[in-house]
Amino acid sequence: VDTVAEAIEARDWTYFPPLGRRSQGGGQAFDVAMWGSVPGGYRNTINANIVLILMIETLEGLKNADEIAKVPGVTAIFAASGDLGNFSGFQQGTPDYERAINIVHDAAVKAGVRLCGPLAWRDRPDFTCFQAGNEAAAIARGAAAELGSLANTQGKPEVGPFAAVSRR
């Protein structure tokens, strides 16, 4: 999001009243057949169980980060590492880029919300939630870790659809 108005709109579409303006969906929020197993009832408890993470990825978002992070209902602010560089023109790792990330960091800390970023930043101070790869990548990493030195030991076929491409 770039502005407080966008943050409020995201909040309003996420939460039921009184915090937001989410619709009941034709009564689905009260449908016992759909949500009957939720302790306390879905509609009565969902606002307390929603996680709203807003992503800051532009210079305008940086300018408004402090106020965006303070919007009631915001759970976390995500420092959009790739797109922040894309939209700002700051190359990752440069002082200007790091200052931009620090703006998001400081806004989250001051507002008392969680600070999110890419998994590669898991060792950065105050980052507590992360974007990892997709499920297939996680499964592949898990399988490789479990296999250890046995991973990728199968030979490459010389013929057929899985043969190594020869460069001439």
N, C-alpha and C positions, 0 to 999 in steps of 0.2 A: 504494500500500500504506500501511497505517496503523501496522503493528507489525513488529518484527524477525521474529516468527513467520511473518507473511505474506510477508516478504521471503525467508525461508528456504524456505518452501513454493514460491514462484515459482521460486527457484533450483533446488529439487529437481525440479520438473516440467520444467525447461529443460535441464539437463545430465544426461548419462549418468554412472554411477559412474566414478570414486570421488567426484567432486564432488557429483553429484546422484543422483536416484533415477529418472531417465527410463527407461521401458521400451524394450526392443528392438523392440516393435511386431510380435511374432510372427516375429521374425527379419529384418524388413525392413532393419534397420541393417546386416546382413551380406549382403543380397541383391545378388549381382554384377550381375544383370540390371537392377536399379534404380539402384544406386550404384557400379557397376563402373568408371565413368570418373573417379571422384574419386581424385586422386593420394594414395596412402597408405591409401586406404580410408575410407569415410564414418565408420564407427564409431570408427576409430582417430584421426581428425582433427577430428571435429565439435566437441568441447569447446573446442578452441583457436580455433574460428571462429564461436562463438556470441556474439551481442551481447544482453545482458540489461539493459534500461532499466526502472527502476522509477519510477513516477509518485507524487509527493507532492502531495496535494490537500486534506488536512484538517488541522485543528488537532492531532489525534492524530498524524498523520504528521509534522507539524512537530516535535512533542515528541520523536519517536523518530528524526528524520532522521539524526542523527550515527551512531547504531547501525545503521540501515537501510543507509546508504551503505557501512559497513564489512563487510557480509556478503560472504564470499568468493564470487566469481563475478559480482557486480554490476559491470556495465561503466559504467553512467551512472545519474544521478538526473535526473528530469525535473521541473522546476517547472511544475506544471499551472496556468497563468495564470488561465484562466477559472474552472475549478472550485475553485481555491484561494480565489478571491474569493467564489464561490457558497457553499462550505461554511464559510468563516470569517466571512462577513458583511462582510469588508473590501473596500471599493471600490478597484478598480485605480487606482493612482496616488497613493493616500493613504499617509501615513507608516506606518500599521499594516500595510497591504498590502506595502509595500516592505520592512518589517522581516521579514515572513513569507518573502518571496522571498530575502532575505539569509540566512535560516536554511537554506534549501535550498542556496543558493550555498556557504555556509561548510561545510556537511556534505560536499558533493561535493569541495571543494578539500582539506579535511582528510583525507578518505579516499583521495584520489588517483584519483578516478573522474571521468569526463566529466560536464559540466553541460549539460543540455538545456533548451530552452524554445521558445516560439513564434518563428517566423521574424522577427517584428518586433523581437526582442531580439538580433539578430545583431551589434549594435554594443556590447552590454553586456559588461563584462569577464568573462572566463573561460567564457562560454557558447560551446560548440564543436559542438553538434549541435542541430538545429532541426526543428520540425514545420512543414511548409509546408501549403498547401492540397492538394486532391486533384489527380489527374492532369489532369482536364479544365481545372481552373483554371490549372495550370502551362502547359498547351498554349495556352490563351487568352492568358496573359501573354506567352508566347513569340511568338505570332503578332502580338499588338499591338506588341511591341517591334520585331519584324522589319518590320512595315508602317509603323511610325512615324506620320508625319502622314497617311498614307493610311487608317489605321484608322477605322472607323465613319463613312465619308464617303458611304455609300450612302443615298439618300433613303428616306423612309418611305412605303410604299404608302398610298393613301387609301381603298382598298376591299380586301376579302378578309380571310383569317384573320390576316394579319400587319399589318393596318392599325392605326394608333395608336387607342387607345380614346378616344372623345370623352366628355368630362364635361359634362353639362348641368345 
